[in-house]
Amino acid sequence: MKSPKILLVDDDEDILEFLHYNLEKEDFKTTTASSGKQALKEVENEQFDLIILDVMMPHMDGIETCQKIREMANAEETIILFLTARGEDYSQIAGFEAGADDYITKPIRPKVFVSKINALLRRNSKKMSGAKSDGPFSVDWEKYLVHKNGKEISLPKKEFELAALLISKPGNVFGRDSILDKIWGEDVVVGNRTIDVHMQKIRKKLGKSYFKTIKGVGYKYVDH
């Protein structure tokens, strides 16, 4: 089995060495970058399975770097994990808004860190199928695209998976716990606000009227 390729991005050489050491021990193939600009060059030249990106970097921070990476064609399905020294919501929500899949806070515990990496990669390898609707939307899982009335709409990976899940069963109410399990997996710890952030972006791109909030429960797709 081919080892997953991981790009490590941090301006702190000690942290890069620490991450590199712990991931290489687990047979991951790692590449390092010490700035956002260097990270973009690496992504241009190679396709990575996962990018680990520090939020607080000089010149181009992790949020801006993530946004630029998400605009690159060969990184549409790449998992992006943020490293942040903050325990509060700001950097987490900003990261998700920029297109990140998850985050982990410093200081990093090696076993927890490696476990999260494995969970994200394992989740990414499981392809959902059959998510189609007879209404205005259809879903192309091979290309990770949503079509609305024949118009192609590209979404970041988690937005796509969440939209596809809801579209797959018109009228069915998906509870928050069910959404977290199906989209992020049991081993990945994210909060309810993560779902809300993704839903806001989905509604903006696909249409607010199609995705309803069921107060205290979750969300559903309404096929007009």
C-alpha positions in Angstrom: 0.0 0.0 0.0 1.3 3.4 -1.0 2.2 5.7 2.0 0.1 8.8 2.2 1.9 12.0 1.3 1.7 14.8 3.8 2.8 18.4 3.6 3.9 20.1 6.8 3.8 23.9 6.9 5.1 25.9 9.9 7.6 28.7 10.3 9.0 27.0 13.5 11.7 24.6 12.6 11.4 22.7 15.8 7.8 22.0 15.2 8.5 20.9 11.7 11.1 18.5 12.9 8.8 17.2 15.6 5.9 16.6 13.2 8.2 15.0 10.6 9.7 12.6 13.1 6.4 11.4 14.5 4.8 11.0 11.0 7.8 9.3 9.4 7.8 6.7 12.3 4.3 5.8 11.1 5.5 5.4 7.5 4.0 8.6 6.2 5.9 10.4 3.4 6.4 14.0 4.5 7.5 17.2 2.8 8.1 20.4 4.8 7.6 24.1 4.1 8.5 27.0 6.3 6.1 29.6 4.9 2.8 29.9 3.1 4.5 30.9 -0.1 6.7 27.8 -0.1 3.7 25.7 0.7 1.9 26.9 -2.5 4.9 26.0 -4.6 5.0 22.5 -3.1 1.3 22.1 -3.9 1.8 23.3 -7.4 4.4 20.6 -8.0 2.9 17.6 -6.1 -0.5 16.3 -5.0 -0.7 15.6 -1.3 -3.2 13.5 0.6 -3.1 15.8 3.6 -1.7 19.2 4.5 -0.9 20.2 8.1 -0.9 24.0 8.2 0.0 26.3 11.1 -2.4 29.2 11.5 0.0 31.8 12.8 2.7 32.5 10.3 4.3 35.8 9.2 3.7 37.4 5.7 1.0 34.9 4.7 -0.8 33.3 7.6 -2.4 29.8 7.5 -5.9 31.1 6.7 -4.8 32.9 3.6 -2.6 30.0 2.6 -5.5 27.6 3.0 -7.8 29.8 0.8 -5.2 29.9 -2.0 -4.6 26.1 -1.8 -8.3 25.5 -2.1 -8.3 27.4 -5.4 -5.7 25.0 -6.8 -7.1 22.2 -9.0 -4.9 19.4 -7.6 -5.8 20.2 -4.0 -9.6 19.9 -4.3 -9.7 16.6 -2.4 -6.7 17.2 -0.2 -7.4 17.1 3.5 -6.3 20.3 5.3 -5.6 20.2 9.1 -4.9 23.4 11.0 -2.4 23.7 13.8 -3.4 26.4 16.2 -2.2 27.5 19.6 -5.6 29.0 20.4 -8.3 27.0 22.2 -11.2 29.4 21.4 -13.5 29.5 18.4 -12.0 32.3 16.3 -9.2 30.4 14.6 -11.2 27.2 14.3 -14.2 28.9 12.6 -11.9 31.0 10.4 -10.1 27.8 9.4 -13.3 26.1 8.4 -14.5 29.2 6.5 -11.2 29.1 4.6 -11.8 25.4 3.6 -10.0 23.4 6.4 -11.3 20.0 7.3 -10.2 19.9 10.9 -7.8 21.4 13.4 -5.6 20.3 16.3 -4.4 22.6 19.1 -0.9 23.0 20.4 0.9 21.6 22.4 0.7 18.5 20.3 0.5 15.1 21.9 2.1 12.6 19.4 -0.4 9.7 19.9 -3.4 12.0 19.7 -1.9 13.7 16.7 -1.1 10.5 14.7 -4.6 9.1 15.7 -6.3 12.2 14.2 -4.2 11.9 11.0 -5.2 8.3 10.6 -8.9 9.0 11.3 -8.9 11.8 8.7 -7.2 9.7 6.0 -9.4 6.7 6.8 -12.5 8.8 6.5 -11.3 10.3 3.3 -10.9 6.8 1.7 -14.5 5.9 2.3 -16.5 7.1 -0.8 -20.2 7.6 -0.4 -22.3 6.8 -3.4 -25.8 7.1 -4.8 -26.3 10.7 -3.6 -28.7 11.9 -6.3 -32.0 13.7 -6.5 -34.7 13.9 -9.1 -35.0 17.7 -8.3 -32.7 20.5 -9.4 -29.6 18.9 -8.0 -27.4 15.9 -9.0 -24.2 14.8 -7.5 -21.0 13.6 -9.2 -18.9 11.7 -6.6 -16.1 11.0 -9.0 -15.5 14.7 -9.7 -16.8 16.0 -6.4 -19.2 18.3 -8.2 -22.8 19.3 -7.6 -25.0 20.2 -10.6 -27.9 22.6 -10.1 -30.3 22.7 -13.0 -27.4 21.5 -15.2 -25.0 24.1 -14.0 -21.8 22.8 -12.5 -21.0 24.0 -9.0 -17.7 23.2 -7.3 -17.6 22.9 -3.5 -14.8 22.3 -1.0 -14.7 18.7 0.1 -16.7 18.8 3.4 -19.3 21.2 2.0 -19.7 18.8 -0.9 -20.1 15.8 1.3 -22.6 17.5 3.6 -24.7 18.8 0.7 -24.6 15.4 -1.0 -25.7 13.7 2.2 -28.7 15.9 2.6 -29.6 15.8 -1.2 -29.4 12.0 -1.1 -32.6 11.8 0.9 -35.0 14.6 0.2 -37.2 15.4 3.2 -35.2 13.2 5.6 -34.0 15.0 8.7 -30.4 14.4 9.6 -29.5 15.0 13.2 -26.3 16.8 14.2 -24.8 13.6 15.7 -25.6 11.7 12.5 -24.0 14.4 10.3 -20.9 14.5 12.4 -20.5 10.7 12.3 -21.1 10.4 8.5 -19.1 13.4 7.4 -16.3 13.8 10.0 -16.3 10.3 11.5 -16.4 9.1 15.1 -12.7 9.6 15.7 -12.6 13.3 14.7 -13.7 15.8 17.3 -15.5 18.8 16.0 -18.3 20.9 17.4 -21.8 21.8 16.3 -20.7 25.2 15.1 -18.6 23.4 12.4 -21.8 22.1 10.8 -23.4 25.6 11.0 -20.5 27.2 9.3 -20.6 24.6 6.5 -24.4 24.9 6.1 -24.1 28.7 5.8 -21.7 28.4 2.9 -23.8 25.6 1.2 -26.9 27.8 1.4 -25.1 30.7 -0.1 -23.9 28.7 -3.0 -26.8 26.3 -3.7 -29.8 28.2 -2.4 -31.1 28.9 1.1 -34.6 27.6 0.5 -33.4 24.1 -0.2 -31.7 23.4 3.1 -33.9 23.7 6.2 -32.9 23.9 9.8 -34.9 21.7 12.1 -34.5 23.5 15.4 -32.9 21.4 18.1 -32.5 18.4 15.7 -30.5 19.1 12.6 -31.0 19.8 8.9 -33.0 18.5 5.9 -33.0 19.0 2.1 -36.3 20.1 0.6 -36.8 19.1 -3.0 -39.0 21.9 -4.5 
